[in-house]
Amino acid sequence: MTARSITDRLGGLAFGGDYNPEQWDEPVWKEDDELMRRARVNLATLGVFSWALLEPEEGRYDFSWLDAHIERLHAGGVAVDLATPTASPPPWFTLAHPDALPVAPDGTRLIHGSRDTYCLTAPAYRSAARRIASALAERYGDHPALALWHVHNEYGTLCWCDHTAAAFRVWLRARHGSLEALNAAWGTAFWSQRYTSWEQVLPPRATQWHKNPGQALDFHRFWSDEIIAAYREQRDAIRVHSDRPVTTNLMLPAYQNVDLWAFARELDVVTSDQYPSAPGLDAAADAAFHADRTRSLAGQRPWLLMEQGTSTVYDGDQILAKEPGDILRHTLGHIARGSEGALFFQWRQSRAGAETWHSAMVPHAGPDSRIFREVMQTGEAVARLGELAGSTVTASVAVLDDPDAWWALGVDGLPSSHLDYHASLVRAHRALWDAHATVDFAHPGQELSRYRLVIAPALFLLSDAGAENLRRYVAGGGTLLVQHASGYVDDRMHARLGGYPAGPLREALGIRVEEYRPLRTDQRITLSDGSHGTVWSESLRCEGAQTLAAYTHGMLTGSPALTRHRFGTGQGWYLSTRLDDADYGSLIGRLLKETGIEPELPGQPPGVEAVTRHAADGRHWHFLINHRTDAVPLPGPAHDLLTGALAHEIPPGGCVVLRRP
């Protein structure tokens, strides 16, 4: 049960999106049938927010309306990605089970009136979710229209209620075994926090000042396991009645409440949602970051973009529009990096409700609009790429990504609030993207030997096993760049003693950090090579490493800032400050050159993406996406799948997909 089984059923790559026919009436449904045909839609997601219609009262199901829409789509050649509606319980549920409503850290119980109004640990909620998943699977499990099961929607909602407290204690008993071990792990000797009975242990609710960091980290781990367990319950209920692939749509933004590596292993096909947080070229880079990360979570298996917006850019407190051509460029950017198609939220823009202004394939203006014309153009392009199904993407460089490290940088009491985990990952990926390097993400505990270069931008927390794995990687011939404030704590959030980072990693890097020295918000320092640093600095000594750049300010004058250490047959680099963007890009370029990592299609100017998908039989396809306003010539004429003709250039703002034998 894989992404390839979906494309086999569809006869090509997937194209479509969330479809909510219950918002409309019959004349609109008839128009939808025609417009989906024109847009080359072949997969529609149904039922994501339909619990109140599917189960109008507890235990009584009404599938008649869903039967009709599934049959209608099937007759029109559109397959179904059928969702379980458990992300949005109906009003009757919350009235019947008020204890299942979520509770905020300050003890406020939230009320019905939005989505995600549930506590995932509440027994009544889990039972109701299993029941409706089972009922849907029993009815539709072998329906010929069904291509994929879509459990829930964007898992990640947290709760601090008494149900959560009880479940958290069960989880802690299993993890630590005894109160003595828990007290040791959380360092409760400080601030008189020692626990003498399990009933005293609570979730990290609102407190007078700093929360215990070990407690906060374990709470994130607990919730991740709870989320995955809730998904498994629905998945297993479905599998009793159906052999179709089962998935859920992962969220990969700047917040993270689940271990995505662990979650991805539970999915038959990894799917995810992507909405950029900045317009223009930054949106294209964000799409590439998302796609590379999802492909990596999938373990190099093909994956599927479950949601994107036709014209949705979340920029702080406003929603910006995408530029003309972005629908095609962003879609192909995902497919270039391994997606087996592209879906949107949603098909038709809502005329009422909380997401009235969320963009859609058919906007409020209707089909006579730029948005729908671009949707049709994109659907035609995706339909021409069916031969790529099952092909994969390879990379020679990896960025390390560890949820424990992310959560560790979110605890109270750290020396600086500017050690932003997500921003550090994005920044490393962006520098590589700008340099035309294809990027994987990897966990620090993974086998890394296939990568020539590994970048660790934010490993504040690093386990002993992770540190030893990185030491082996360098000793075996790899090149590793570790950035500031890494390896400071172990996997219990205990500070490393004797100097940072963790011992095995210090050995590979040939340095020892003695003191951390955060910089003022407005402070910008100059290094001896002319580069500039911000946010953070460190007092370190070389223990075998070579100093490549030194500090030139204050007590650190003359001290190493950037080092390189030859260890085994590899090299360990250490950067002890946050370089300006241009200087950081230069460092990444230097590392790529020293490790011999070339762009897959050398010679492309800035603003042109180039990615290659490879088939097992040796065929490959070059994706070239031009974000510039001028045409870019190709090295020679080549067959373009998008036009079916020879291409000599990439048009301004255009794309080509070149087939190679």
N, C-alpha and C positions, 0 to 999 in steps of 0.2 A: 504494500500500500504506500505509494510514493507520489511525488509530483508528476512523474512520468505517467503513472496510471491515470491521473486526471487528464493530462494532455492527450493520451491515447483515447480516452472516452470522448473528449471534445473534438478530436481530429486536428489539433493544433494548439497554439498557445491560448491562454485564457484571456478574455476581455469582457468587461462588464462592471458590475458593482452591486451595492446594496439596493434592493428593490422593496419598496413599502407600498404595495397596491392598496392596502387598507386605508391609506390617506386620501384615496381618490375614488371616482365613480366609473361606471362602465364606459362612457365616451372616452375618458382619458385612458382606460385600459386598452381600448382599440387603437388609440393613437400610439400608445407605448409599443404595441406589437409591431406596428409599421416602423417606428423610429428605431427600435432595437435592431430590426432587420437592416435598416440603412446604416446604422453605426457598427454593424458586424459584431454585435453582442452575442456571446455564446455561453456566458455563465452569469447567473444572478443569485445574489445572497438573499434569502428569504427568512423572515421570522425573528430577526435579531431583537426587536423590541415589541413583540406581539403577545406577551404572556397574558395580558388582560383579555384578549380575544380568544386565545387558544384554550384558556382555562377560566371562564367567566366567574366561576365560583369553585371553591375548593373541592377537588376530586371530580368535577364535571368538565369534560373536554368537548370542544366544538372545533372539529377539523374541516367542516364543510367548505368554509371560505378558502382555506388553504388548499384543499383538494382541487378546487376550481382553478386557482392561479397556477398551481404546479402543472395541471393538465394543459392549461392555456400556453404556458411557457414551453412545455415539452412539444406541443403541436407546432410551435414556431421555431423549433430547433435550438431552444435555449435550455441548457442544463441548469441544475439547481445546486447551490451550496446552502444546505438547510441548517439553520442555526437553532440552538436551544436558547430560549428567551430569558435566561436567568440573570442577566445583568440589570433587569428592571422589573422587580416584582410588582404585581398589581395592587391597587389600594386595599382590596379585600384581604390580601395576605398580611399587610402591615397592621390592619385593624385586628385581625385574628391573632397575630403573633407580635405584639408590640416589643417583646424582649428581643426580637430579631432585628430591630432597627439599630443602626450604627451609633456608637458613642464616641465623641471627640476626646482628645487627651484631657480636656478640662472637665470632663464628666457630662457635658451637654449631650443629650440624646437628640439626634437629628430626626426630622419628620419626613413623611412622604411628600412628594412633589417634584422630585428630580429623578435621575437615574442613579443606580448603585445605592439605593436605600435599603441596605441589608448588612448584616454582619455575617461574614463567611463562616464563623465558628458556631453560629446559632444552630442547634440541632433541627429546629423546625424548618429553617431555610435549606439546609443541606438535604433534608428528606424531601422537601417539595421540589428541589432542583433535580434530584435523582428520578423522582416520579415522572416529571414532565419530559425529561430526556428519554426515559424508557418508553413512555407512551408515544412520543414522536417516532422513535426508532421502530417500534412494533408496527406502526402504521405505514411508514415510508421507507423502511430499511432496504427493501429490494426494488424500489420504484425505478423504472428505467430512466427517469429524468435526473435521478440523484447522482451527483458526481463527488460530493464532498460533504462531510459533517463539520459544522462550525459551532464549537462549544462556547457558550457564554459570549462575552465581548470585552476585550481589553481588561483582563484581570489586573488587579492591583490595589483595590480599595481596602484600607486598613480600618481597624476598630479597636477600642480600648475598654470594652464592656466587661461584665463579669463572666460571660461565656468565654471571652478571649482570655481572661485571667486564668480560668480553670484549664483551658486548653494549653496555655503557655506553661503552666506548672507541669502538666503531663509531659510536654515536650522537653522541659528542662530536666525532669527526672530521667528521661531516656538518654539525654545528651550527657549529663554530668554524673548521674548515678546516685549522688548523695548530696546533702546540704553542705558537707565539708568541702566537697569538690566545687560546688557552686560558689561558696564563699571565697575559695582560693582563686577561682577563675575571674570573679568580679572584683577582687581586691576590696572586700567589704570591711577589712580592718580599718580602712580610712573612713572618716566621718561617722563612725559608730553605726555602720550599716549591716553588721553581721546578722544573718538570719538564723533563728533557732527552731522554726517550723515552716513547712512549705506554705501554710496559709498566709504567712507574712509576705510572700513573694507576689508582686503585682507587675502588670505591664508598666512601661515607663510613661506614666501619665504626667500631667502638668505638675511641676514641682516649683519650689521657691527659687531655686537657682539651678546649677548644673545637675543633669541626670548622670547616673553611673554609666560610664562608657561601655563597660562589658555587658551590662543589662541592655543598653540600647542596641548594641551589635547583635546580641542573641535574639532580641525581639524581631529584628529584620530577618534573621535566619529562620526563626519560627514562622513568621508570616509567609516567607517564601515556600517553606515546606507545606504550610496549610493551603496555600493557593494551589500548589501542584497536586495535593491530595484531593482537593475539591474537583479539580479538572479530571483527575483519574476516575473518580466516582462516576461522573457523567459519561466519560469515554467508555468505561467498562459496561455501563448500562446500555449504551448504544451498541457495543460490539456483540451483545447477546443476540441482537436482531439484524445486524447489518455488517457487511464486509467492506463497505466503502471507507476510504481514508477519513480519519478524524483529526481535527486540528483546533487551535484557537488563535486569534490574532494578537500577537505580541506587540506591546508598545515599547518603542526604543527612543524615547525623548530624553530630556535632561532630568527626569526623576525615574527611580527604579525601585520597585518594591518586591522584586522576585529575582532569583538567580536564573538568568536567562539560559545559561549553559545547561543547568539541570532541567529546566522546563522544556527546552528544545528537544532533549533526548526522549521526552514522552510523546512527541507529536509525530504522526505519520508523515506529515509534510509541514515544514516550518513556514508560517505565514506571519506577516507583520504589517503595521500601519505606519505611514510616513507623512508628516506635515512639516514643511520647512519653517524655520523661525526667523528667516531674513530673506529679502527678495533678491532677484538678479542672479549674479554668479554665485553668491553665497547659498542660494537655494539649490543650485545644481550641485555644489559641493556637499550640502547637507544630504541630498538624495544619494550621492555616492557613498557618503559615510554610512547612511542607513543600509544601503544595499550590501556593502562589503561586510557590515556587521551581521546582517541577517544570514548571508551566505556562510559566514564563518560559524554562526550558531548551528546552521544546518549540517555542519561537518563536510562541506564541499558538495553536498547533495543539492540538486535544483530545489528552489523554494518558490514562494509565490507572494507578490505584493497584494495584500488583501484590501488595503485602503490607501487612497491618496485623494487630494482635492483637485478639482479642475482649476480652481482659482482661489485657493486658500493658503495664505501665508500668515502664521501667527507671529506678530511682531509686538511683543509686550502686551499692551492693553488694547491693541487694535488688530483687525484682520485685514491684511493687504491683499490686493489682487495680483495674480501672476501676469507675466508679460505674454504678448502674443507668441505662440510657438512653444511655450513652456510645457504645455500638456504633452506634446510629442517628445520634446527633449527629455523631460523628467521620466516619462514612461520608458523610453529607450535606454536611459541611463540605468534604470533598474533591470531591464531585460539584459542589457550588456553584461551586468554583474551576476547573472544567474537566475533571475526570476523567470518562471514559466508563464509569464503573462502579466497583466496589470488590471486591477479592479479599483473602483472608486467608491467613496461615500459621497453622495448616493446617486441613483439613477435620475430622479426628478427632484428638483429643489422644492422643499416643503413650503406650503403657503401659510402654515400656522405651526406653533410649537416652539420649543426652546432652541432648535437649530434651524429656524426659518432662514437665517442668513448664511448658513453653511453652503458653499458652492456645490453644484451638481452637474451631471452630464447634460441634463436638460434644465437650463436655468429658468428663472421666472419669466424671462423674455420669450421662452419657447424655442422651437427648433430653428426659427429664422434669427439666428444670433451667431456671433463669432465663436462663442464657447461651443455650441453644438457642431458648427462646421469643423472646428478643430478636433472635437471628439470623433467625428466621422473620419477625418483624415488619419487620426491615430488608430482607430479601429481597423482601417484598411491596411495601415503599416504593420500592425500586429498580426493580422491575418496572413500577411506575406512571409512571416518569419517562422512558420510552423516547422520547417526542417531543423530548426535549432533545438527542438525539444529534447531534453535529456543531456545536452552538452553542459560543460562546466567551465569554471574559471580557475586559473592557477596564479599564485603570487609568490614572489621571492622575499617579501618583507612582511613582518607582522607587528602589530601594535598590541601590547598586553592589556587585557581587560579582565578585571576580577571584581565581582560584586562585593566581596568582603572589603576590598580596598575602598570601593565607592562608599559603602556604609560607614567605614571607619573614619573617613574624612567628613562625615556628617555629624559626629558626636560633639557634645559640648566640651568646652575647655581647651581647644587646640590653640597653639600660639598665633595662628592667623586664620581669619575667615576667608581668605582669598586663595586658599588651596582648593580650587574647584576641580573635582574629579572629571566630570563630564566635559568641561571646557578644555581640560588637558588632553583628553582623548581626541576631541574634535580638532584641536590645534595640531596634534601630531599627524592625524589623518590628512588635514588640509595641506600641510607642508608637503606631504608625499603626493597628494593629488595634484598640487601645483607643479610638482616635478614629473608628472606623468607616470608615476609608479602605481602598479596595481597592488592593493593592500588586503591582507587578511587581518582579522583579529584573533587573538589566541589567549587562552588562560595560562598563567605562569606555571601551572602544573602539567601542561600538555607537552607532548613530544615536539620539539622545536627544530630538530636538525635539518628539516627540509628548507628552512629559511636562511638566507645569507645574512639578513639583517633583522634584528628584533629591537623594538623601541619600547621602553618601560616609562611612560610619562607620569605615572601617579600611583606608585605602589607603596603608599604610606604604611599599609599593613602588608606583610609578606610572611607567609608561614615558613617553618623550617624546611618543609619539603619543597616549597616553591623556590626558596633561596638555593637549595642544593641542585634543583633542576636547572636553574639559570647558570650556576657554576659549571655544571656538566656541559651545557650548551656552548659556553665560551671555550672551555677546555677542548671540546671536540671540533673547534674550527669556526664557530659562529662569531658574529660581531654584534655586541649588545650595547645600546645606549640606555643608561639609567639616569633619570632626571631627579632633581632635588627632592628632599623630604621623603625618600624611599627607604623601605625596610626599617622604619623607626619603631614599629611595634610588631609583635607576633600575632598569631591568630586568636589570642585571648585578649587583645588590646593591651598587653603588658609591654612597657618600654624595653627596648633592647639595651642591655647594660654593656659597658666596655667600649662604647662607640657604635655609631650607625654606619652602614645598614647591617642586616643580619650577617653573621660570621661567614658562611660560605660565599655570599655575594661580595663581601669586603675582599675576600681572597681573589675572586675573579676580577674585581675592579682595581685592586692594588691601592686602595685608599682607606682612610679612617676618618669619619666625620666626628669631631669633638664637640661642636657647638652649633646650634642653629641660631640665625640672626635675621628674623623677618625684617623687611624693609618697610618704611612708611608708605602710605598709599600713594603719595605724590613723588616718591623717591625713585630716581633713575640713575644707575651707576654705570661707569665705564670700565671695561676690562682692558687688559694690556694689548689685545689684538684689535681694539677699536670697536668691538661689539658692546651692546648695552644690556643691562639686566634690570629687572624690577621684581617686586613682591617678596623675594626670599634671597638669603645668602647664607653661606655656611663656612665655618672654620674647619678646614680639613688638612690632613697631612698625607703626603704620598708615601705609600709603603710598597714601592716597586713601580708605581705608575709614573708616567711622564706628564709634566705640566704643559698644556698647550695654550692656556690663557690664564692670567692671574688677575686678582682684584687690584684696584688702584685707589681704594678709598678706606679711610679710617684704620681701625686695628687690623683689618684684613689685607692691607697693602702688601703685595708680594705673595700672598697666599694663593694656592691653586683654586681656580674656578672651573676650568674645563681640563679633564685629564684623559689619558689613554694608557691602557695597560695590556701588554702582550702576555697572555696566559694560555698555557697549553699551545694549541695551534690557532687560537682565536684572539679576539681583542675585546676588552671591556672598557667602555667609555663612560665617564661620569660628568654630568653638568649640574652644578650646584646653585644655579640661579635660573630665573625665568627670562630667557632672552627675548628682545624685541622680535616682532614677527619676521622682519626682513633678515635679521641675524640668525634666527632659528631656521628659516628657510635655507640660508647659506650652509649652516651646519648639516642639515638633512641632505642637501645636495652633495656635500663633501663625503658623507657616509655612503650615499648611493654610488658615487664614483669609485670610492676605495673598495667597495664590495663588488664592483662590476655589474651592478643592477642597471640595465638599460631600459628605456621605455619600450613597450612592445612594438610601437611604430615610431621610431626615432624621427626627429625633425619637426614635430608638430609645434606650432607656436602657442603661446599662452592663450587660454580660453578655448582650446580644442581638447575634448576628452577622447582618449583612444583606449579601448578595452577589447580583449579577444576572448571569445568562447571557443572551447575545444571539444570535439567529439571523439569518442573512443576509436573510431575508424581512421583518425588522422585529419579529417576535415576540420577547418576552423573558419571563424567569421570575425572580421574586424568591424567594430562599431566605432564610428567617428562622429562626434557630436560637436557642432560648431556654435559656441556661445558668442561669437564675434559678429560684428556688423559688416564684415567684408568676407568675400569668398576666399577659401583656402585651397590652393591647387593640390591634387594628389600626386605622388611620385610617378604614377603611370596610370593609364586607364584600367578600370576594373569593373566587374559586374556588380551592380548594386541591387540587392534584393528588394529594396523599397520601390524602385522604379522599373525593375526588370530590364534595365538598359546599362550600357557602359557609362561610368561616371568618370569625369576628368577633374572634378573639384567638389568641395563641400560648399553648398550655397550659404550665403549669410544667414545665420540662425538656423541652418538646416542640418540634416543628418544623412549619413550613408551607412549601409551595412554591406560589407564586401565579402563575398564568398571566396575562400581559398581552398584548393584541393588538399 
